[in-house]
């Protein structure tokens, strides 16, 4: 299918949660477990992967839920107030207030970290977990070690590193890095009994595929498999990559 055939998404709904965050979300009502999409760092509900899954949910009768974290997309908010724990609080609020019954979690990049946290916080709800280029411990294991000496100097002097590579410099404070260390998942086993599937491109220059292997090894379930895509990049948004995503979700829904 071409992306031009995908229908426009419906207007977002909003969930008001204690603490003041007003989380924008979209929910395609359907049968079976709720497929919960957990997006990546600075991604939103307009991306190709959400668009494709929305189309599949509408045509196949799946129950599908996606949302924007604080300081992302239609949820909005000042990014300098964002923290990993705040984003995970958003995840828990969506799960606890907008879903019932079993969940099939699908986490992309940073969303893979959120899904790993969810598997520990709500093991009774999570039926299966699917990952795309999962960035477990993305702040402490990937961002922080990747800082250049001049970046570290900027962080030490001003207390904020202006992260490049996006449509605008992204302010990441020392408080952001310190808080993230409280939410690590790769320091030990991740207890989980359900199936785990990982898609990872071998040309991913943001999250190396071997980092995905670390996450695979951390999960205690024996039903864990990883699909390496030799020419795949970090986005995994080509039509053939999206087909793999849909097939993974379809499998996890019935496993």
N, C-alpha and C positions, 0 to 999 in steps of 0.2 A: 504494500500500500504506500501511497505517497502522503506526505504530511498535509498536502492541500485538501485531501479528502476528509481530514479529521474535523468534526463539528466544533464550533466555538464552545468554550467552557461556559458553564453557568456563572452567574454573579456569585461572588464569595459570600459565605456566611461568617459570623463572628462569634467566638466564645470568649466571654469575659471571665477572667479567673482572679482569685485573690492575689493581691500584689500589684494589680493594675494592668497586666498585659491583656490585650484584646487580640486574640489569635484568629487570623483569617484562615478559613478552611473551605474545602469543597468535598462533598460526599455524594458519590454515586450509589444509590441504594440498590441492593441486589441480594442474591442468595449466597449461602455458604459463609465461610470465615471472612472477616473483614481484612482486605489487603490494605495494610497501613504503609504509606510511603513516607520515608524519612530522608529528606533531601540533603544536599551538600552545602558546604560553606559558601555563603552569598548566593545560593541558588534560590529559585522561587517557583511558583506554580505555573509558570509559562513555559517551562523547559520541554524539550522533545520527549524525554522519557515519561514525564507526567502526562503529556498530551497523548502519547501512544497508549499508555495504560488506561487513561480515561476512555479512549475510544474502545479499547478491548472490553472494559467493564460495561460500557453502554451496550455493546453488541452481544456480549456473552452472558450478561446478567450477573456479573460479579459485584460484590460489595467492595467499594474502593474509596479510601479516605486519604486526602493529602492536606497539607497545611503549610503555612510560612512561620518560621521561628521569629522570635523577637528580633527586631532590626533587620528583617528580611522581607522582601516583597510587600504584600498588602497589609501585613501585620504592622510594619513600621516600627519606629523607635530609634533612639540614638545608639549608634554602634559602640561608642565608648562606654556605654552602660551594659553591654552584652557580656555574658560569661557562659562558660560551658554548662555550669550547673543551672543557669537560668534557662538555657535552651532545653536541657533535659527536663526541667520542671514543665516546660511547654509540652514536651512529649507525654509526660505523665498526665497532665491535665487533659490532653486530647484523648488519651486512652481511657482515662477514668470517667470522663464526662460525655464523650461522644461515641463510645463503642460498648458493645456487650458481646459476651461469648468469645470464641477463639479468634486469634489474630494470626495473620501471615505477615510478618514484618519484612519490609524490603528497604534496605539502607544503602544509599549511594555516597561514597566518599566519607565526609564527616558524618553522614547519616548512618554509616556502618558503625561508627563509635557510639552513636545514640542507640542503635539497635542492640549492640553488645551490652550497654548499660540496662536497656529494657529487659533483656533476657535474664538479668540478675534481679531486677526490681519487681518484675511481674511474670515469673516463670509459669504460674498457673494460667496465665492468659495467652502466652505466646505458643502457638502450635508449631510454627516453622519460621526459619530465618533465611532470607536471601540477601546477598550482598553484591554490590558492584564496586570494584576498586576500593575496598573498605579501608578507611583511614583511622583505624583504632589508635587511640592515644595521639591523635593528630597534632595536638599542640606540643606535647612534651617529647614525643618520639620523632616527629617530622618537622614541625615549624622551628622549634627552638634549636635543635642541632644544626638546622640549615642556615642559621643566621651568620652572615659574614661579620668579620671583626668590626667594620664600620657600623653595621646594624646593631651589634651588641653595645657599641659605644653610644650610639643614639639612645638606646634603651636606658643605659646607665645614667646618661647626662640629663635627658628630658623626662624619663619615665615612660616614654611612649615610642614605639617603633612604627613608622608609617610603612606598612606592607605594600609593595608595588604589585603589579600584575593584574589589576582589575580596572574597571572603568574610572576608578578614583583611588587614591591611596587610602588604605584601611588602617585606622589607628588601633594598635594592639599594645595595651599597657602592661607594665610589670605586674599589676594586680590581675590582669587577664591570665598571664602565664602562671602566676602563683596559684590562682584558683583552679586552673585546669589540672594541676597536679593532684587535686583531691578526687578526681574522677577518672583515674587510670583503670584500664581493664586488663592490660597485658602482663601485670606483675605476677600472675598465677593462673590456675585453671579457671575457666568460665563454665560453671555447672549448667548444663542444658541437655535435655533428653530428646528434643525434637530434631528433625532434619535441618542441616545447614548446607547451603549452596553458595558458592562464590564464583562470580565472573570477574576476570581481571585481565587487562591488556598487558602484553609483555613490552609494549613501547610506551607504557605509562611513565611520564617523566615528573609526575607529581607525587604519586604513591607507588613506589616500586612493587612489582608483583610479589617479591619475596616477603614484603611486609604483610601481604594478604595471607601468605603461608603461615606466618606467625600467628595470625588470628585463627586460622584453621586448626592449627596445633593446640591452641589454647582451649577451644571448645571440647568438653568432655564427651559429647555424643560420638558414637562410632559412625553414625549416619551423616558424614560430612564429606563433601566433594568439592573440588575446585576445577573450574574450566578456564584454562589459559587460552587467550586469543593472541596469536603470535604477532599480528599486525595491529592489534587494538591499542588505542591511546587511553588517556584518562577519562575522557568524556563518554566513550562507548555509546555514541549517539548516531552512528551510521545505521542505515536500515537493517543491515545484517546483525548489528549489535542489538538493536531494539527487538528483532525477532528472537534472539537468544534470551533477552530479558523476559519477553512474554512467555516463552516456553518454560523458563524457570519458574515464573509465578504460577503458571497453569499446573506444573508438576507439584509445587508446594501446596497448592490449594487442596489437592486430593490425596496427598501423602498421609 
